[in-house]
Amino acid sequence: MTIQWLNLTQKSVLITGSTGCIGSVLARDFARQGANLLLLDRDPLELKKLQSQISDSFGEISVSICAVDFESCKCLDIVANFIKSFPCIDVVVHNAAFVGENNLPGWNTPFSSQSLSTWKRCFDVNLNIIFSMTQLLSINNLLSHESSIIMMSSIYGFSAPRWQLYENTSMGNPAAYAASKAAVIQFSKWLASTLAPEVRVNTVSPGGVQRSQPKLFQDRYSAMTPLGRMATEVDISNAVLFLASSRSSYITGQNIIVDGGWSI
């Protein structure tokens, strides 16, 4: 159902990491509000699948896709070539993230064996591409008047890990992820000051989103959360749509924490 007060009809919305769990919900929710989509992610087949699903469900909007790996040295050229055909972009959601895998060397291991090479990969995706893309959009005047940039951080961008959550599980909390997400929050504030008043810049910091984590972890996490549950992708999307809309026109430089009270 379209929520009229969001006023996103025919807005151009660029979403990175658009085929992931949060990204695909964001794409569908923006489409439901009548926005035209520019979707970026690594896998061309998944992008085409998402494009087809959204076009079938919301036929009156346009859905453009671009396959790009943000770890590639050519990624900025690919993005620049993709966006040059769009006169302006109203909303940018920097959602792509390096989350790694348990078997990635130097990632989900004790601090003594976390590697600088993996740290750098994480920062390339979680922070450096945000800098480069935002600079590209700004230099080429591709951001519309009163546009909104939304960055995705994490509760671990401002809170230390609670290690008891991870005991007796294969899960972890790599230093690079936390440090890069903290940098996103500060960069958002810097950009909000620098690009004002034409562009608003805010951050959304999700708490833990319930997926396929061990039940032990889910139970522990929920017990630590005042609202008694983990987040859903829709919880996160709701905050992003609010920041994208004119209803948040006097909000910039803020970190909106969507964690059910976990961090209080």
NORNORGI-V937472 format. One record per residue. N is the residue number from 0. RES is the residue in one small letter. PSI is psi in whole degrees, 0 to 359 (* if undefined). OMEGA is omega in degrees with one decimal (* if undefined). Layout:
((N	RES	PSI	OMEGA) (N	RES	PSI	OMEGA))
This chain:
((0	m	133	178.5) (1	t	130	176.4) (2	i	105	-169.0) (3	q	323	-174.1) (4	w	348	177.0) (5	l	332	174.7) (6	n	52	-179.8) (7	l	4	-179.0) (8	t	127	178.9) (9	q	11	171.7) (10	k	145	176.3) (11	s	121	-173.9) (12	v	121	177.5) (13	l	128	-178.6) (14	i	121	173.4) (15	t	157	-176.9) (16	g	40	-167.1) (17	s	348	179.9) (18	t	359	178.9) (19	g	182	-175.7) (20	c	311	178.6) (21	i	318	-176.8) (22	g	319	-178.6) (23	s	326	175.5) (24	v	318	175.9) (25	l	313	-178.1) (26	a	314	-179.8) (27	r	321	-178.8) (28	d	320	175.0) (29	f	320	178.0) (30	a	320	179.1) (31	r	331	178.9) (32	q	6	174.4) (33	g	13	-179.3) (34	a	150	171.9) (35	n	139	-168.0) (36	l	141	168.5) (37	l	107	-171.4) (38	l	128	-179.8) (39	l	136	174.2) (40	d	179	-173.7) (41	r	318	-168.7) (42	d	112	-177.9) (43	p	327	-179.7) (44	l	318	177.8) (45	e	324	176.5) (46	l	314	179.8) (47	k	322	177.7) (48	k	314	179.2) (49	l	318	177.9) (50	q	315	-179.6) (51	s	316	-179.7) (52	q	316	-178.8) (53	i	319	179.8) (54	s	322	178.5) (55	d	325	-176.4) (56	s	328	-175.5) (57	f	74	-169.2) (58	g	343	-173.9) (59	e	1	180.0) (60	i	165	175.8) (61	s	143	179.2) (62	v	109	178.5) (63	s	142	-175.6) (64	i	153	178.8) (65	c	120	177.3) (66	a	120	-178.0) (67	v	137	176.0) (68	d	116	-174.9) (69	f	358	171.6) (70	e	356	-178.6) (71	s	145	178.4) (72	c	344	-178.8) (73	k	6	-171.2) (74	c	320	-177.5) (75	l	324	176.3) (76	d	320	179.3) (77	i	315	179.6) (78	v	316	-179.4) (79	a	318	179.3) (80	n	326	-179.1) (81	f	314	-171.6) (82	i	349	-175.2) (83	k	341	-179.4) (84	s	359	179.0) (85	f	126	-175.8) (86	p	325	177.7) (87	c	158	178.7) (88	i	128	-175.5) (89	d	325	-176.1) (90	v	134	174.5) (91	v	125	176.9) (92	v	107	177.9) (93	h	89	-173.3) (94	n	339	-178.3) (95	a	141	-178.0) (96	a	147	173.1) (97	f	109	-179.5) (98	v	351	175.2) (99	g	185	176.4) (100	e	158	-176.0) (101	n	330	-177.0) (102	n	7	178.6) (103	l	123	-179.1) (104	p	134	175.5) (105	g	21	-176.2) (106	w	273	-175.8) (107	n	67	-176.6) (108	t	171	173.1) (109	p	153	-175.6) (110	f	323	-176.4) (111	s	339	-178.6) (112	s	9	172.6) (113	q	137	-169.9) (114	s	151	177.8) (115	l	326	-179.8) (116	s	319	177.4) (117	t	323	174.1) (118	w	313	-178.6) (119	k	320	177.0) (120	r	317	179.8) (121	c	314	-179.8) (122	f	327	178.0) (123	d	316	-175.7) (124	v	317	-172.4) (125	n	338	-175.9) (126	l	308	-170.8) (127	n	321	-179.7) (128	i	331	175.4) (129	i	315	176.1) (130	f	309	-174.4) (131	s	317	-178.8) (132	m	318	-179.9) (133	t	320	176.5) (134	q	317	178.3) (135	l	313	179.7) (136	l	319	-177.8) (137	s	312	-178.1) (138	i	322	-176.4) (139	n	10	176.8) (140	n	42	-178.3) (141	l	356	176.8) (142	l	131	-178.3) (143	s	163	173.6) (144	h	133	-177.5) (145	e	34	177.5) (146	s	166	-176.9) (147	s	128	173.8) (148	i	131	-178.9) (149	i	125	179.0) (150	m	146	179.1) (151	m	118	175.0) (152	s	224	-176.4) (153	s	159	172.4) (154	i	335	179.2) (155	y	3	170.5) (156	g	348	178.8) (157	f	352	179.0) (158	s	144	174.9) (159	a	152	178.8) (160	p	147	172.4) (161	r	99	-168.6) (162	w	339	179.6) (163	q	339	176.4) (164	l	329	-169.9) (165	y	355	-178.1) (166	e	135	179.0) (167	n	27	170.9) (168	t	169	176.2) (169	s	5	-177.2) (170	m	162	179.8) (171	g	191	-176.7) (172	n	82	-175.1) (173	p	143	-178.9) (174	a	322	-176.7) (175	a	321	179.7) (176	y	311	-178.4) (177	a	314	-177.1) (178	a	320	179.9) (179	s	323	178.9) (180	k	328	173.7) (181	a	319	178.8) (182	a	325	177.9) (183	v	317	-179.2) (184	i	314	-178.4) (185	q	321	178.5) (186	f	323	177.0) (187	s	317	178.7) (188	k	317	179.5) (189	w	315	179.5) (190	l	322	179.8) (191	a	320	178.3) (192	s	324	-174.0) (193	t	322	-174.7) (194	l	355	178.3) (195	a	153	3.3) (196	p	357	-174.8) (197	e	327	-173.7) (198	v	131	172.9) (199	r	142	-179.7) (200	v	125	179.3) (201	n	166	178.7) (202	t	144	169.9) (203	v	127	178.7) (204	s	99	178.7) (205	p	149	165.3) (206	g	191	-179.7) (207	g	129	179.7) (208	v	128	-176.3) (209	q	124	176.7) (210	r	251	-176.2) (211	s	26	178.8) (212	q	157	175.0) (213	p	145	-179.6) (214	k	325	178.7) (215	l	315	178.4) (216	f	313	-179.2) (217	q	317	-179.6) (218	d	316	179.2) (219	r	314	-178.0) (220	y	313	-179.2) (221	s	324	179.9) (222	a	335	179.1) (223	m	356	-172.5) (224	t	124	-178.2) (225	p	324	179.6) (226	l	359	168.7) (227	g	21	178.7) (228	r	166	171.1) (229	m	168	-178.5) (230	a	163	168.3) (231	t	165	176.7) (232	e	327	-180.0) (233	v	322	176.6) (234	d	318	-178.6) (235	i	316	-179.5) (236	s	321	179.9) (237	n	318	179.6) (238	a	320	-179.7) (239	v	315	179.1) (240	l	322	176.8) (241	f	313	-179.3) (242	l	335	178.2) (243	a	338	-171.6) (244	s	168	177.9) (245	s	347	177.5) (246	r	344	178.3) (247	s	29	-171.8) (248	s	344	178.6) (249	y	23	-179.8) (250	i	120	174.5) (251	t	152	179.3) (252	g	17	-174.9) (253	q	153	173.1) (254	n	105	-179.0) (255	i	115	-175.7) (256	i	121	-178.0) (257	v	83	-172.3) (258	d	15	178.9) (259	g	18	-179.5) (260	g	6	-177.0) (261	w	322	-171.6) (262	s	359	-178.4) (263	i	*	*))
